[in-house]
Amino acid sequence: MKYDRTYNFSAGPAMMPEEVLEEIRDEMLNYRGTGMCVMEMSHRSKAFLAIYEEAVADLKKLMNIPDNYKILFVQGGGTMEFAMVPMNLMKNGVACYVETGTWSKKAIAEAKKFGEVNVVASSKDKDYTYIPDCSNLDIPENADYVYICENETINGITYQQLPNTKGHVLVSDQSSMFLSRPCNVEDYGLIWAGVQKNVGPAGMAVVIIREDLLREDIGPKAPVYCNYNTHAANDSMYNTPNCWAIYCVGKVFKYLLKNGGVEAMEKKNIEKAAVLYDYLDQSKLFKASAEAGSRSLMNVTFRTGDDEMDAKFVKEAKAAGFDNLKGHRSIGGLRASIYNAMPKEGVEALVAFMKKFEAENE
Ligand SMILES: *Cc1c(COP(=O)(O)O)cnc(C)c1O
């Protein structure tokens, strides 16, 4: 890597492509002859509107988003979406959630404030190390939607197959897998993703929502900001948007288009994850936490089974240039987040380091 940077395995905010950071650096003081930085620019200016419009158009191209879906940039990160989804989509006041780990549990807790929540499948029995069978869920007829967290960032598990929603609207939190592989947008009513995991800086979520789910009136006490329709009707500029994040994610969208799109990312991500999982499966010291059929390509969770050994590994890895390998504080263990921007060499170097560590700690 150039610039003496570290291999950063953080779950988020996380690595961004160096080429994108270089472009941002080059445009920092004078964005394309405007005489100002994008941070200093009115969101109503011609230059910024072009940034916004290109970001929307490029994302549409990248994900093949049909015309009857709106792309929204909403502030408040991922956590805001836990509330906005039920506020906007619970027409009958009933929803189904699949419980697969920390982030789906948070979504469930928030949704309960707004209506009846049915947990229709769960992998709690095995500490959220697998995705439960969702082929025949017990979904009430009047359920407004079925909600999943498609990649559980903390637990390191991901869906191989979407749930059978039996005709109900599917809502997916794609935060930690957004643009890591192709997805058929038409399978969903709403996809949302906090962008600081795989696409940009913190403080914003991308929401892709089917137009028929937008409602002008979501109740007299709902904050105007929390209605998706507010953002849809005002090109995400009802108020001052997160201009900086929109600019940065737009750059990443262009970078992805230039480098083969999500199909190329998927291929690269499968190869990268295999380097790590193959090693974990034959290691005597480290053990992968997730079950083989549910393993995430983005967040690889593992442990030695000894907290002191885990801590020693994190410390020595950091000294060797591999940062942020500690598992989330809520579940412990170890985790390597290997999003789009993590080069394959980074994963290979990590595995080489792990082999050395294993040999030294037999
Ligand atoms: C990080 C994360 C969130 C929460 O995002 P914030 O922007 O920190 O609120 C929600 N869901 C998933 C899957 C995440 O990885």
The ligand as an SDF file (V2000), in Angstrom:
LIG
                    3D

 15 15  0  0  0  0  0  0  0  0999 V2000
  -23.4860   -0.5550   11.8170 C   0  0  0  0  0  0  0  0  0  0  0  0
  -24.7880   -1.1570   11.5600 C   0  0  0  0  0  0  0  0  0  0  0  0
  -25.9860   -0.5150   11.9220 C   0  0  0  0  0  0  0  0  0  0  0  0
  -26.0250    0.7850   12.7020 C   0  0  0  0  0  0  0  0  0  0  0  0
  -25.4600    1.8360   12.0190 O   0  0  0  0  0  0  0  0  0  0  0  0
  -25.2150    3.2730   12.7220 P   0  0  0  0  0  0  0  0  0  0  0  0
  -24.9520    4.1400   11.5510 O   0  0  0  0  0  0  0  0  0  0  0  0
  -24.0740    3.1330   13.6460 O   0  0  0  0  0  0  0  0  0  0  0  0
  -26.4670    3.6410   13.4220 O   0  0  0  0  0  0  0  0  0  0  0  0
  -27.1680   -1.1460   11.6100 C   0  0  0  0  0  0  0  0  0  0  0  0
  -27.1930   -2.3240   10.9650 N   0  0  0  0  0  0  0  0  0  0  0  0
  -26.0670   -2.9700   10.6050 C   0  0  0  0  0  0  0  0  0  0  0  0
  -26.1570   -4.2810    9.9030 C   0  0  0  0  0  0  0  0  0  0  0  0
  -24.8380   -2.4060   10.8870 C   0  0  0  0  0  0  0  0  0  0  0  0
  -23.7120   -3.0510   10.5270 O   0  0  0  0  0  0  0  0  0  0  0  0
  1  2  1  0
  2  3  1  0
  2 14  2  0
  3  4  1  0
  3 10  2  0
  4  5  1  0
  5  6  1  0
  6  7  2  0
  6  8  1  0
  6  9  1  0
 10 11  1  0
 11 12  2  0
 12 13  1  0
 12 14  1  0
 14 15  1  0
M  END
$$$$
